[in-house]
């Protein structure tokens, strides 16, 4: 009787082991090109994770999966010579077919190295600012106090995972996210062109870049891993290099408005422009297409857009669209310990430094900037006709993004 029980128990344990083994290896979790704890990573406490060392105390399931992942990493720690020798191929300049990119254009001019920018010190300062305000109990904002486990799966859809290189990127719309998504596609080889992975980010068509099926994101883990999804997320958050890029919150809003309402965008016209024109400009019987509306001179004003953001009915109907949703709601910086914080204001330098630290700078270069990028110097003109009370309310709405990422309070816009 005892032998039969032991046999059944052994069968169950072996089955569980095989299922977990399949889960971990099926998607190449933590396979080759795993670059962990590069020179920009924050110093780790004695109990923190370091590849090849003991991990800090984890629940049993986490510990078991972690050991499997570590075993995989040891077997695949070297970078294949073939991959190392890959050079950026394809055209030198993009084929611009998208209206937005055609309007903006690319800046192919040579950027001088800014030797005065000490990237390592910049990262230390940016991370220190973020950590200090996340830990400051007197500074509060919605969702700050919740844990990672409290974040619903649908709010993790901006975290793109590259298992081949051990990288997690949280994309923020209007902060060079199109080109960073292109970079992630090249690194993860998640999209093929005639059976061959893309090597040049700018060769990837824009419509594929923003197709959600192209990227592996955290919110998809539940469908793949079921109840083990959170355990795997936590392991990858500890072992992978995590980065995001941010920009001045008010400038980001201006950029979003220019992109989605000053250009003909059918989807945004129907979903957002029509309600705004009805609610804040008292228009009725609006055209059903954006081309007709633009032809009749019916466009959302920047004032309409600000009213929409401040209207309490907006959030009650649905969360902010990702193009103007706050970064702290997209990337959860107080719940996720980011290793690298880039800024659009120093995009060229930050991008080059990050690719170097990830040891992928031999594989690709970051695509060039737009030559007419929305500038912070435009803020005064854009907000000139916005009432002071609205500007002050708007700042409160985006205050956490200003503070967490070290952007100065725009005093000139918030006082008479």
C-alpha positions in Angstrom: 0.0 0.0 0.0 2.8 2.4 0.9 4.7 1.5 -2.3 1.6 2.2 -4.4 1.3 5.6 -2.8 4.9 6.5 -3.3 4.6 5.4 -6.9 1.6 7.6 -7.5 3.3 10.5 -5.8 6.4 10.0 -8.0 4.2 10.0 -11.1 2.5 13.2 -10.1 5.8 15.0 -9.3 7.4 13.9 -12.5 4.4 15.1 -14.4 4.5 18.5 -12.7 8.2 18.7 -13.5 7.7 17.9 -17.1 4.8 20.4 -17.5 6.9 23.2 -16.0 9.9 22.2 -18.1 7.8 22.4 -21.2 6.4 25.8 -20.1 9.8 27.3 -19.6 11.5 25.9 -22.7 8.6 26.1 -25.1 9.0 29.8 -25.5 12.8 29.9 -25.2 12.5 31.6 -21.8 15.9 33.3 -21.2 17.7 31.8 -24.2 20.8 33.0 -25.9 22.1 36.6 -25.9 21.2 37.2 -22.3 22.8 40.4 -21.1 22.2 40.9 -17.4 23.5 43.5 -15.0 25.4 45.6 -17.4 27.3 48.6 -16.1 24.3 50.8 -15.9 22.3 48.5 -13.6 21.8 49.7 -10.1 23.9 48.2 -7.3 22.2 45.2 -5.9 21.8 44.4 -2.3 23.5 41.2 -1.0 20.3 39.3 -1.4 19.5 40.4 -4.9 19.6 38.3 -8.0 22.9 37.9 -9.9 23.2 35.4 -12.7 24.9 32.2 -11.4 24.4 33.1 -7.7 21.6 32.2 -5.3 18.4 34.1 -5.7 16.7 35.9 -2.9 13.9 34.0 -1.2 11.1 33.3 -3.6 7.9 31.2 -3.2 8.4 27.5 -4.0 7.0 27.7 -7.5 9.1 30.8 -8.3 12.2 29.1 -6.9 11.6 26.0 -9.0 11.1 28.0 -12.2 14.0 30.2 -11.4 16.3 27.2 -11.2 15.1 26.0 -14.5 15.6 29.4 -16.0 19.1 29.7 -14.5 20.0 26.3 -16.0 18.9 27.5 -19.4 21.0 30.6 -19.0 24.2 28.7 -18.2 23.8 26.6 -21.3 23.2 29.6 -23.5 25.4 32.3 -22.0 27.6 32.7 -25.0 26.6 34.7 -28.1 26.6 32.7 -31.3 29.3 34.0 -33.7 26.8 34.1 -36.6 24.6 36.5 -34.7 27.5 38.6 -33.5 28.6 39.2 -37.0 25.3 40.4 -38.3 25.5 44.0 -39.7 22.7 46.4 -40.4 21.5 45.7 -43.8 18.9 47.2 -46.1 18.4 50.7 -47.4 20.1 53.6 -45.8 16.9 55.7 -45.7 13.3 54.6 -45.0 10.7 54.3 -47.6 8.2 56.8 -46.2 4.7 55.8 -47.0 2.8 56.8 -43.9 1.3 60.3 -43.9 2.5 61.0 -40.3 6.1 60.1 -41.1 5.9 61.9 -44.5 4.8 65.1 -42.7 7.5 64.9 -40.1 10.4 63.6 -42.1 13.6 62.2 -40.7 16.7 63.9 -39.5 19.6 62.3 -41.2 22.1 64.9 -40.2 25.2 63.8 -38.2 24.8 64.4 -34.4 28.0 65.4 -32.6 28.8 63.4 -29.5 28.0 65.4 -26.4 31.1 64.6 -24.3 29.6 66.6 -21.5 26.8 64.1 -21.0 28.0 61.5 -18.6 25.5 58.8 -19.3 26.3 56.7 -16.3 25.8 59.7 -13.9 22.6 60.6 -15.7 21.2 57.2 -15.1 22.1 57.2 -11.4 20.4 60.6 -11.0 17.3 59.6 -12.9 16.9 56.4 -11.0 17.6 58.1 -7.7 14.9 60.7 -8.4 12.4 58.0 -9.3 13.1 55.8 -6.3 13.0 58.7 -3.8 9.6 59.9 -4.9 8.2 56.3 -5.0 9.3 55.9 -1.4 8.2 59.3 -0.3 4.9 58.8 1.6 4.0 62.5 1.4 3.9 62.4 -2.4 0.9 60.5 -3.6 -0.9 59.7 -6.8 -3.4 57.0 -7.9 -2.1 53.4 -8.0 1.1 54.4 -6.3 0.7 52.1 -3.3 -0.4 49.0 -5.0 1.9 46.0 -5.5 2.9 44.4 -8.8 0.4 41.6 -8.1 -2.4 44.2 -7.9 -1.9 45.4 -11.5 -4.5 43.8 -13.8 -3.2 41.9 -16.8 -4.7 44.4 -19.2 -2.5 47.1 -17.7 0.6 45.2 -18.5 0.1 45.4 -22.3 2.9 48.0 -22.7 5.7 45.7 -21.5 7.3 44.1 -24.5 9.6 41.1 -23.8 12.6 40.0 -25.8 13.6 36.6 -24.5 16.5 36.3 -26.9 18.4 39.1 -25.3 16.8 39.3 -21.9 15.2 42.8 -22.4 11.9 44.3 -21.3 10.8 47.6 -22.9 7.8 49.6 -21.7 6.7 51.7 -24.6 5.2 55.1 -24.1 3.4 56.5 -27.2 4.7 59.8 -28.5 8.2 59.0 -27.1 9.9 57.4 -30.1 8.0 54.2 -29.4 7.6 53.3 -33.1 11.3 53.1 -33.6 11.9 51.4 -30.2 9.3 48.8 -31.2 11.1 48.3 -34.5 14.3 47.7 -32.5 12.6 45.1 -30.3 11.3 43.3 -33.4 14.8 43.1 -34.8 16.2 41.9 -31.5 13.5 39.3 -30.9 13.2 38.3 -34.5 9.5 38.3 -34.0 8.7 39.3 -37.6 9.9 37.8 -40.8 10.3 39.3 -44.3 10.0 36.6 -46.9 11.1 34.0 -44.3 14.1 36.1 -43.0 14.0 38.2 -39.8 14.3 41.9 -40.3 17.8 43.3 -39.7 17.2 47.0 -40.4 14.6 48.6 -38.1 13.5 51.1 -40.7 12.7 48.3 -43.2 9.8 47.3 -40.9 6.5 48.7 -42.2 4.7 51.0 -39.6 1.5 49.0 -39.8 3.4 45.9 -38.6 5.2 47.8 -35.9 1.9 48.6 -34.1 0.2 45.3 -34.7 -0.3 43.9 -31.2 0.3 40.3 -32.5 3.8 41.2 -33.4 5.1 41.6 -29.8 5.2 39.4 -26.8 3.8 41.5 -24.0 3.2 40.7 -20.3 -0.6 40.7 -20.7 -0.3 37.7 -23.1 1.4 35.6 -20.4 -1.9 34.4 -18.9 -3.0 32.7 -22.2 0.4 31.0 -22.5 1.3 30.1 -18.9 -2.0 30.2 -17.0 -1.6 30.4 -13.2 2.2 30.4 -13.6 2.2 33.7 -15.6 2.8 36.0 -12.6 5.6 33.8 -11.3 7.3 34.0 -14.7 6.8 37.8 -15.0 8.5 38.3 -11.6 11.4 36.1 -12.6 11.9 38.0 -15.9 11.5 41.4 -14.1 14.3 40.3 -11.8 16.7 38.9 -14.4 16.0 40.9 -17.5 17.1 44.5 -18.3 14.1 46.8 -18.2 14.0 50.2 -19.8 11.6 53.0 -20.9 11.8 56.4 -22.5 9.9 59.4 -21.3 9.5 63.1 -22.3 8.1 66.4 -20.8 4.4 65.5 -20.1 3.0 68.7 -21.6 5.1 68.5 -24.7 3.9 64.9 -25.1 0.3 66.1 -25.0 1.1 68.7 -27.7 2.7 65.9 -29.8 -0.3 63.6 -29.3 -2.7 66.4 -30.4 -0.7 67.2 -33.5 -0.4 63.6 -34.5 -3.9 62.5 -33.9 -6.1 65.6 -34.6 -4.1 67.8 -37.0 -3.5 65.0 -39.4 -6.4 63.0 -41.0 -6.8 60.0 -38.8 -10.1 58.2 -39.4 -10.1 56.1 -36.2 -9.3 59.0 -33.9 -11.8 61.2 -35.7 -14.6 58.8 -35.1 -13.6 57.7 -31.6 -12.5 61.1 -30.1 -12.9 64.1 -32.4 -16.7 63.7 -33.0 -17.5 63.5 -29.3 -15.1 66.5 -28.6 -16.7 68.6 -31.3 -20.1 67.9 -30.0 -19.4 68.4 -26.3 -17.0 71.4 -26.4 -17.7 73.1 -29.8 -21.5 72.6 -29.9 -21.4 71.0 -33.4 -24.1 68.8 -34.6 -24.6 66.6 -37.7 -20.9 66.2 -38.1 -19.5 64.4 -41.2 -18.9 60.7 -40.8 -15.4 60.8 -42.4 -12.4 62.8 -41.3 -11.7 63.9 -44.9 -15.2 65.5 -45.1 -14.7 67.1 -41.7 -11.3 68.6 -42.6 -12.7 69.8 -46.0 -15.5 71.7 -44.1 -12.9 73.2 -41.7 -14.2 71.1 -38.7 -11.2 70.2 -36.6 -10.7 69.7 -32.9 -9.0 72.6 -31.3 -6.3 72.3 -28.6 -8.7 73.8 -26.2 -11.3 71.1 -27.0 -8.6 68.5 -26.4 -7.7 70.0 -22.9 -11.3 70.2 -21.9 -11.7 66.5 -22.9 -8.7 65.5 -20.7 -10.1 67.5 -17.7 -13.7 66.4 -18.1 -14.4 63.9 -15.3 -16.8 62.1 -17.6 -13.9 61.0 -19.8 -12.3 58.6 -17.4 -15.7 57.3 -16.3 -16.5 56.1 -19.8 -13.1 54.6 -20.5 -9.4 54.9 -19.4 -7.3 57.6 -21.2 -6.1 56.5 -24.6 -2.5 55.4 -24.5 -1.3 58.4 -26.4 -2.2 60.7 -23.6 -2.4 58.3 -20.7 0.1 59.1 -17.9 3.4 57.2 -18.0 2.9 56.0 -14.4 -0.2 54.2 -15.6 1.4 52.7 -18.6 4.7 51.5 -17.1 4.1 51.3 -13.3 7.5 52.8 -12.3 6.9 52.4 -8.6 6.2 48.7 -9.0 8.8 47.8 -11.6 12.5 48.6 -10.9 13.7 50.0 -14.2 17.4 49.6 -15.1 17.5 52.4 -17.7 15.4 55.6 -18.0 15.8 57.3 -21.3 14.4 60.7 -22.3 13.3 62.0 -25.6 15.2 65.2 -25.0 18.5 63.3 -25.0 17.2 60.5 -27.3 20.3 60.2 -29.6 22.8 59.9 -26.8 20.6 57.7 -24.6 19.7 55.3 -27.4 23.3 54.8 -28.5 24.4 54.3 -24.9 21.6 51.8 -24.2 22.3 49.7 -27.3 26.0 49.6 -26.3 25.2 48.5 -22.8 22.8 45.8 -24.1 25.7 44.7 -26.4 23.6 44.9 -29.5 25.1 48.0 -31.0 26.9 45.7 -33.5 23.6 44.3 -34.7 21.7 47.5 -35.4 21.6 51.3 -34.9 18.7 53.3 -33.5 16.7 54.9 -36.3 17.3 58.7 -36.7 15.1 61.3 -35.0 12.3 63.3 -36.7 13.7 66.6 -37.8 10.6 68.6 -36.6 10.1 67.0 -33.3 7.7 68.9 -31.0 9.9 71.2 -28.9 9.4 72.3 -25.3 9.8 75.9 -26.4 6.4 75.6 -28.1 4.6 75.2 -24.8 4.0 78.9 -24.2 2.4 79.3 -27.6 0.2 76.2 -27.4 -1.1 77.0 -23.9 -1.4 80.8 -24.5 -5.2 80.5 -25.1 -5.8 77.9 -22.4 -7.3 79.4 -19.2 -4.9 79.5 -16.2 -7.3 77.3 -14.1 -7.3 74.6 -16.8 -3.5 74.6 -17.0 -3.3 74.2 -13.2 -5.8 71.3 -13.3 -3.8 69.7 -16.2 -0.6 69.9 -14.2 -2.2 68.1 -11.3 -3.4 65.4 -13.7 0.1 64.8 -14.9 2.1 65.9 -11.9 3.3 62.4 -11.1 5.0 62.1 -14.5 6.7 65.5 -14.0 8.0 64.6 -10.5 8.9 61.0 -11.0 11.0 61.6 -14.1 12.6 64.8 -13.0 10.9 67.4 -15.2 10.7 70.9 -13.7 7.3 72.3 -12.9 6.3 74.7 -15.7 5.9 77.7 -13.4 5.5 80.1 -16.3 2.3 78.2 -17.4 0.9 77.9 -13.9 1.0 81.6 -12.8 -0.5 84.8 -14.2 
